[in-house]
């Protein structure tokens, strides 16, 4: 099955996060330093998938 942009299933591979490399690296850095992070954004932008 071809990968589609608006698939309803959770993403599991990093290449499926289009243009989100900066956000992923920032979140990883925050977690490694045990800092507090809030993931905010409009509906259906990928907040839950980013944290999954």
Secondary structure as UniProt FT lines:
FT   TURN            5..6
FT   HELIX           14..16
FT   TURN            18..19
FT   HELIX           21..32
FT   TURN            33..34
FT   TURN            43..44
FT   HELIX           47..51
//
